[in-house]
């Protein structure tokens, strides 16, 4: 019973800490930004095998680009996908995509596509005609086979101007 109470205390602390971190985020206003979003098309885990490599689990990734402005649309002009070595794998937005006020645009990296690797990332570029609330950009990573499921999120960071 003591072990269960300790586990509950740890989980409660993690949930509360995560909630406080989210509550402290302040969205600024801008006419555009480049955002860096870490992605994991697979994760390494477990013990290393005879080849000195750990086990690899493939992940599907849903990228959510959310316009947080009540009045103004934003336009995503690029969503470049890079692999662990920093090589561009592909462009997910081949023509500018307008996202209406309070709307969402989604991108998807399927489970079978592990070209990005464990250190993959997106660089998402957006712009707006007038100053708007910056979008929230997150990735949901999932591997949901029967009996063993993994799911986690990552969030985008504003990149400094070049």
Backbone torsions as a table, in degrees:
resi	resn	phi	psi	omega
1	UNK	NA	-39.6	179.5
2	UNK	-60.4	-40.9	178.9
3	UNK	-60.7	-43.3	179.1
4	UNK	-63.2	-40.6	177.9
5	UNK	-63.5	-41.0	178.2
6	UNK	-64.3	-42.9	177.9
7	UNK	-61.1	-43.8	179.3
8	UNK	-62.1	-41.4	-180.0
9	UNK	-63.4	-42.4	179.3
10	UNK	-65.0	-47.6	179.6
11	UNK	-61.5	-41.4	178.8
12	UNK	-62.4	-42.2	178.6
13	UNK	-62.3	-44.0	179.0
14	UNK	-62.0	-44.1	-179.9
15	UNK	-64.4	-45.7	-179.3
16	UNK	-65.2	-42.0	179.3
17	UNK	-63.5	-44.1	179.0
18	UNK	-61.7	-43.0	179.8
19	UNK	-62.9	-40.4	179.1
20	UNK	-66.6	-40.5	179.7
21	UNK	-62.0	-41.9	179.5
22	UNK	-67.2	-39.3	-178.1
23	UNK	-67.1	-25.8	-177.8
24	UNK	-83.1	-14.1	-178.4
25	UNK	-67.1	131.3	178.2
26	UNK	-116.6	123.8	179.2
27	UNK	-84.8	124.8	178.9
28	UNK	-89.1	174.1	178.8
29	UNK	-105.5	146.2	-175.9
30	UNK	-160.0	166.7	172.4
31	UNK	-104.8	5.8	176.2
32	UNK	155.5	157.7	-177.6
33	UNK	-159.3	163.9	164.8
34	UNK	-106.9	132.7	-177.5
35	UNK	-118.5	135.7	177.0
36	UNK	-100.5	123.5	-179.3
37	UNK	-122.7	110.2	176.8
38	UNK	-67.8	138.6	-178.4
39	UNK	-131.1	148.6	177.0
40	UNK	-126.8	100.6	177.5
41	UNK	-78.3	-15.7	166.6
42	UNK	-153.4	159.9	175.9
43	UNK	-125.8	146.9	175.4
44	UNK	-93.0	144.6	179.4
45	UNK	-161.5	173.2	175.8
46	UNK	75.8	-161.3	179.7
47	UNK	-88.6	158.0	175.6
48	UNK	-77.3	146.5	179.0
49	UNK	-92.1	-169.2	-178.0
50	UNK	-64.3	-22.4	176.2
51	UNK	-86.1	7.3	-179.0
52	UNK	66.5	28.9	177.9
53	UNK	-119.1	139.8	174.6
54	UNK	-76.3	174.2	176.5
55	UNK	-72.0	151.6	-178.8
56	UNK	-121.5	129.4	173.8
57	UNK	-114.3	125.4	176.9
58	UNK	-73.5	147.0	-179.5
59	UNK	-126.8	138.5	165.8
60	UNK	-89.1	151.9	-176.5
61	UNK	-133.4	123.7	173.0
62	UNK	-105.0	119.5	179.1
63	UNK	-100.0	127.7	-178.0
64	UNK	-114.6	118.9	177.7
65	UNK	-109.6	108.9	-171.3
66	UNK	-111.4	119.6	175.0
67	UNK	-76.6	118.9	-176.7
68	UNK	-98.2	8.7	-178.8
69	UNK	-92.6	134.0	-179.2
70	UNK	-73.9	-23.6	-171.1
71	UNK	-118.7	-27.9	-169.4
72	UNK	-114.7	139.1	173.0
73	UNK	-77.3	161.3	169.7
74	UNK	-122.9	164.9	179.3
75	UNK	-129.1	123.9	174.7
76	UNK	-88.8	120.4	-177.0
77	UNK	-100.9	-16.8	179.3
78	UNK	-158.9	144.4	170.7
79	UNK	-140.5	80.5	-176.3
80	UNK	-84.0	132.0	-178.0
81	UNK	-105.6	123.5	-177.1
82	UNK	-116.3	149.1	178.4
83	UNK	-90.3	-178.6	-177.2
84	UNK	-57.5	-33.1	-179.3
85	UNK	-84.3	-0.5	178.9
86	UNK	87.7	8.9	177.2
87	UNK	-85.0	137.5	177.9
88	UNK	-69.7	122.9	180.0
89	UNK	-85.8	-48.3	179.4
90	UNK	-168.5	165.5	174.7
91	UNK	-104.2	124.3	-179.1
92	UNK	-88.2	-17.2	179.0
93	UNK	-119.4	98.6	-175.9
94	UNK	-85.5	-15.3	173.9
95	UNK	-141.3	146.9	-179.3
96	UNK	-51.1	136.3	-178.0
97	UNK	-115.8	118.3	177.6
98	UNK	-84.9	132.3	176.6
99	UNK	-115.5	116.2	-177.7
100	UNK	-66.3	169.0	178.0
101	UNK	-53.3	130.0	178.0
102	UNK	61.2	18.4	179.9
103	UNK	-99.5	171.3	-176.9
104	UNK	-132.8	141.7	171.3
105	UNK	-117.6	136.4	-177.6
106	UNK	-118.2	145.0	172.7
107	UNK	-119.9	155.9	-177.8
108	UNK	-141.2	130.1	172.6
109	UNK	-108.6	113.7	-176.1
110	UNK	-69.9	158.3	-179.9
111	UNK	-54.5	-36.8	-176.7
112	UNK	-74.4	-10.7	-177.1
113	UNK	-99.5	95.1	178.7
114	UNK	-106.4	23.9	-179.2
115	UNK	-60.5	-30.5	-178.1
116	UNK	-73.2	-36.9	-179.5
117	UNK	83.7	-170.3	-175.4
118	UNK	-77.8	-12.2	-179.9
119	UNK	-118.9	27.7	-178.2
120	UNK	-70.6	166.0	178.0
121	UNK	-160.5	160.0	169.9
122	UNK	-110.5	144.8	165.2
123	UNK	-116.0	112.6	-175.7
124	UNK	-106.9	125.2	-179.1
125	UNK	-111.6	129.2	178.1
126	UNK	-132.1	159.4	176.4
127	UNK	-148.9	165.6	178.2
128	UNK	-145.9	153.2	179.8
129	UNK	-70.2	-31.1	177.9
130	UNK	-134.1	164.7	-178.5
131	UNK	-58.7	127.1	-178.5
132	UNK	-133.1	168.0	173.6
133	UNK	-67.3	136.6	-177.7
134	UNK	-68.8	148.6	-179.6
135	UNK	-72.5	159.1	170.3
136	UNK	-99.6	125.4	-178.9
137	UNK	-124.9	121.3	-178.1
138	UNK	-136.6	159.0	174.3
139	UNK	-122.9	137.2	175.3
140	UNK	-110.4	117.5	-179.9
141	UNK	-99.8	136.6	-178.4
142	UNK	-148.1	141.0	167.1
143	UNK	-137.1	111.8	-169.1
144	UNK	-122.3	47.0	176.7
145	UNK	-69.6	157.2	-179.8
146	UNK	-59.4	131.7	174.9
147	UNK	90.3	-18.4	-179.4
148	UNK	-152.6	105.4	-177.2
149	UNK	-116.7	143.6	176.4
150	UNK	-130.1	133.5	174.4
151	UNK	-151.8	137.0	177.5
152	UNK	-158.4	168.0	-179.2
153	UNK	-119.5	160.4	168.4
154	UNK	-136.8	153.8	-176.6
155	UNK	-121.9	152.5	-179.0
156	UNK	-79.6	155.0	177.5
157	UNK	-124.1	140.7	176.8
158	UNK	-70.8	131.3	178.8
159	UNK	-92.4	145.0	176.8
160	UNK	-68.6	150.5	177.8
161	UNK	-61.7	146.8	177.5
162	UNK	-73.6	NA	NA
